[in-house]
Amino acid sequence: MTRMPAFPSGLRPFSFRRKAPASGHIELKGERATYGQQSRSRILITILCFGLFYSVIGVRLVQYGLESEEMVASIGPADKLMASRPDLIDRNGEVLATDIRTVSLYAEPNKIVDPDEAVERLATVLPDLDVRTIYRKLSSSSRFQWLRRQLTPKQQSQILALGIPGIGFRPEKRRFYPGGPTAAYVVGHVNIDNKGIAGMEKYIDGQGLGDLAAAGLTVDESLEPVKLSIDLRVQSVVRDELAAAMQRYSAIAAGAVVLDIHTGEVIAMSSLPDYDPNNPVQALEKDRLNRMSAGTFEMGSTFKTFTIAMGLDSGLFNLNDRIDATKPLTIGGFTIHDFHATRRVLTIPEVFTHSSNIGSAKMADAVGIDGHKEFLTRLGLLTRMDTELPEIATPSQPREWKKINSMTIAFGHGVATTPLQTAVAGAALMNGGKLIEPTFLPRTAEEAERHAVQVISPKTSEEMRELMRDNVDHGSGRRAEVEGFRVGGKTGTAEKVVNGRYSNAVRFNAFLSAFPIDDPQYVVLVIVDEPKPEEGQHSATAGLNAAPMVGAIIRRSAAFLGVEPKFGDDGAIARLSY
């Protein structure tokens, strides 16, 4: 056997390998193969780490979901569910709205053993329960269902005594209005979640409370009460007199406002029919409308107050001028006549006291369309008011003012404004000629002065006070007189539109007044919608119903307003001579 020669030390034998297959694939060995295996291992480890991490998170989430919620069987010491609202108080500190603690009923359907039995037992405490809806909720696969919001303490204790598994209570806050409907349209109301949706409640949310509540920054905070300009005593008087008048005159609605002439503060404002904000669903019933600010009406002859003020302030007329009212006016196929026709030449004071449509129309015609429109705009009667109350309507007016429009607007037909607007404009005629936007928050005379706009001259204002007083002494406002308080005012009896035409059988009456008229402090405006003749009367004009309503309000509220009566000639306003 032949031996192979030996190789020197350190040398490896040379080995021959087979050729690579024809396919071209070569089996790689060494460092490159090792590096590829390490890369695959690292990727696999990374995937496993991420999978483990998210698996842990998923398991914890499932655990949290399966944990049983704490059953609240009574009202806890702190309310973490709903934001606090500030109390609303009147100008004297009387509470108009406040938060009270309550509880709401909920269910955990997954813990309900027998939905049928649960519904039957709940119905013994809550007989008005919607059985089908509650059964559907209790039979659902959800983990939480509201059953009834805002229970009384008695209802809570009765349900607790039933011992139904899966039933619990959560603490909440409920808005409570101690005065009920007394100041409903001013105060407003909140929804089930304690958010303001009407009146000053809505205004407060709009001032930032809503944003704070959404951010959870007002929970359990003791907020400063919000003081309103309303005097609850006067407010109660006003509402009481409106309710009595609606019954006495069989009217479909009535309203009134008491306004501070020098500050623009709304001391009282009521509109009937109203509602109880503790049961806000009533606000959705028919005819529930704040007619004083959210409704617009043709104010009838109360507008003659502004027409005559316009004529005097323009310099085209003075109190000694005379206007021919001997015969009706005919223009554009329409005839303008006087309700109480005198068929003679009238002085300017007589145009006012006799409420002459003819005289008012001629004064407006003398001023001209542009001047008439500008004057009413200056008094704020053609634009939307700027005040805190959200429910403010925009007045309506003709798209194109023609001569006939201006002449009918002169006596209160053709322009529809809110009664509150009319009162504000009336205050400007009484306080020396300064227009002050109304407010439902306290305001001093100094603060009001900074925002007041001079709209007529002080001389015109003084003359209008004289005319207003004379109308109570000798005109249609006699029944508004209150001994010792020197009332001045102007009636307004407007025909309402029925089927596109004015009807003399359906009326909207108003009385615009101020007292004490020699130094006016307050404006009182009353409206009564579709009054019927009182027993023993043959008509239902404003002088027969709206004027006495004003007198009754002043008689009962003057003491609360701090107005002292004066008797005799001391301080009495000078009488007109004509």
Beta strands, then each sheet from edge to edge (+ up, - down):
strand 1: 88-89
strand 2: 95-107
strand 3: 145-151
strand 4: 167-176
strand 5: 189-190
strand 6: 196-198
strand 7: 226-227
strand 8: 253-260
strand 9: 266-272
strand 10: 322-324
strand 11: 329-331
strand 12: 334-336
strand 13: 345-347
strand 14: 434-435
strand 15: 453-454
strand 16: 488-498
strand 17: 501-515
strand 18: 522-529
sheet 1: 3+ 2- 1+ 7+
sheet 2: 3+ 2- 4+
sheet 3: 5+ 6-
sheet 4: 9+ 8- 18+ 17- 16+
sheet 5: 10+ 13-
sheet 6: 11+ 12-
sheet 7: 14+ 15-
end
